[in-house]
Amino acid sequence: MEAIILIGAIVLVTLLGTRLIHRINARQDARIASHTFSDAMPGVGRRSRKHHRRVPADPSGPADHS
């Protein structure tokens, strides 16, 4: 009799655990679906363009004087 109760308790705890994991996964899937991954993170991949530095002309380069 005790063995049957023990097996029943193990099955019940297993079912409750799988139900809990299923609910946590569903919540995480909803959280992932609502997030837009294509937006750039602030400050990542964006460089400030405060100074536009020009490359000086090379005086020793070829001269195309017409």
C-alpha positions as YAML, in Angstrom:
chain: A
units: angstrom
residues:
- id: 1
  name: MET
  ca: [0.00, 0.00, 0.00]
- id: 2
  name: GLU
  ca: [2.81, 2.42, 0.84]
- id: 3
  name: ALA
  ca: [4.50, 1.73, -2.49]
- id: 4
  name: ILE
  ca: [1.35, 2.70, -4.40]
- id: 5
  name: ILE
  ca: [1.07, 5.98, -2.47]
- id: 6
  name: LEU
  ca: [4.77, 6.70, -3.11]
- id: 7
  name: ILE
  ca: [4.42, 6.02, -6.84]
- id: 8
  name: GLY
  ca: [1.27, 8.19, -6.96]
- id: 9
  name: ALA
  ca: [3.07, 11.04, -5.18]
- id: 10
  name: ILE
  ca: [6.03, 10.81, -7.57]
- id: 11
  name: VAL
  ca: [3.70, 10.88, -10.59]
- id: 12
  name: LEU
  ca: [1.78, 13.84, -9.14]
- id: 13
  name: VAL
  ca: [4.94, 15.84, -8.44]
- id: 14
  name: THR
  ca: [6.23, 15.04, -11.94]
- id: 15
  name: LEU
  ca: [2.98, 16.25, -13.53]
- id: 16
  name: LEU
  ca: [3.02, 19.45, -11.48]
- id: 17
  name: GLY
  ca: [6.65, 20.08, -12.45]
- id: 18
  name: THR
  ca: [6.00, 19.61, -16.16]
- id: 19
  name: ARG
  ca: [2.98, 21.93, -15.93]
- id: 20
  name: LEU
  ca: [5.09, 24.58, -14.20]
- id: 21
  name: ILE
  ca: [7.86, 24.32, -16.80]
- id: 22
  name: HIS
  ca: [5.29, 24.54, -19.60]
- id: 23
  name: ARG
  ca: [3.81, 27.75, -18.13]
- id: 24
  name: ILE
  ca: [7.26, 29.32, -17.67]
- id: 25
  name: ASN
  ca: [8.20, 28.48, -21.27]
- id: 26
  name: ALA
  ca: [4.94, 29.97, -22.59]
- id: 27
  name: ARG
  ca: [5.56, 33.17, -20.65]
- id: 28
  name: GLN
  ca: [9.13, 33.39, -21.97]
- id: 29
  name: ASP
  ca: [7.93, 32.78, -25.55]
- id: 30
  name: ALA
  ca: [5.45, 35.64, -25.21]
- id: 31
  name: ARG
  ca: [8.19, 37.90, -23.85]
- id: 32
  name: ILE
  ca: [10.50, 37.02, -26.74]
- id: 33
  name: ALA
  ca: [7.73, 37.52, -29.32]
- id: 34
  name: SER
  ca: [6.96, 41.02, -28.04]
- id: 35
  name: HIS
  ca: [10.58, 42.14, -28.24]
- id: 36
  name: THR
  ca: [11.92, 43.64, -31.46]
- id: 37
  name: PHE
  ca: [15.39, 42.35, -32.11]
- id: 38
  name: SER
  ca: [16.03, 44.43, -35.22]
- id: 39
  name: ASP
  ca: [16.39, 47.70, -33.31]
- id: 40
  name: ALA
  ca: [19.93, 48.74, -32.52]
- id: 41
  name: MET
  ca: [20.80, 49.07, -28.88]
- id: 42
  name: PRO
  ca: [21.45, 52.63, -27.78]
- id: 43
  name: GLY
  ca: [25.13, 53.37, -27.95]
- id: 44
  name: VAL
  ca: [26.05, 50.13, -29.70]
- id: 45
  name: GLY
  ca: [27.11, 50.26, -33.32]
- id: 46
  name: ARG
  ca: [26.50, 53.98, -33.62]
- id: 47
  name: ARG
  ca: [29.45, 56.30, -33.84]
- id: 48
  name: SER
  ca: [29.16, 60.00, -33.36]
- id: 49
  name: ARG
  ca: [29.96, 62.03, -36.44]
- id: 50
  name: LYS
  ca: [31.08, 65.21, -34.71]
- id: 51
  name: HIS
  ca: [34.30, 65.62, -36.68]
- id: 52
  name: HIS
  ca: [34.43, 65.05, -40.40]
- id: 53
  name: ARG
  ca: [38.13, 64.78, -41.05]
- id: 54
  name: ARG
  ca: [39.27, 65.12, -44.60]
- id: 55
  name: VAL
  ca: [42.26, 63.28, -45.91]
- id: 56
  name: PRO
  ca: [44.85, 65.83, -47.06]
- id: 57
  name: ALA
  ca: [45.86, 65.67, -50.70]
- id: 58
  name: ASP
  ca: [49.17, 63.90, -51.21]
- id: 59
  name: PRO
  ca: [51.55, 66.44, -52.84]
- id: 60
  name: SER
  ca: [53.89, 63.69, -54.05]
- id: 61
  name: GLY
  ca: [51.14, 61.88, -55.95]
- id: 62
  name: PRO
  ca: [50.57, 61.98, -59.72]
- id: 63
  name: ALA
  ca: [49.93, 65.40, -61.13]
- id: 64
  name: ASP
  ca: [47.09, 65.73, -63.62]
- id: 65
  name: HIS
  ca: [47.64, 69.24, -64.87]
- id: 66
  name: SER
  ca: [45.90, 70.00, -68.10]
...
